[in-house]
Structure formats: structure tokens, C-alpha cells
């Protein structure tokens, strides 16, 4: 019976990810502005270095 509880918990967890493209069925993409904000946050938190920030920022700005 424990596997049923686990299954329900998994389904509830997945449904809570409604913003996720693969799970929620929505094809919303973040705006360039949101991508830049997220990128700056990653830099500020040390998740990426300055070189990766600069490279990725250029890629975001050049997207069509």
C-alpha cells in the first residue's frame, strides 16, 4: 500500500510544477529580461563566473 502513497505524492509534486514546459503543458518561455535577471542572480550567488555571465548575456541579447 506504501507505493500508492508514493505515487500520489509524486503526481501532486509534478502537478505543482505547472510552470514547467514539459509537465504543465504550457509553452511559455521566459522573457529576455527575466533571463537576464536570472543570469545576474546566478553570477551574484557564485553559481557562474564573470566569463560565463558575459558569454551567456551576449547569447541572450542576440536571440531573435
Beta strands, then each sheet from edge to edge (+ up, - down):
end
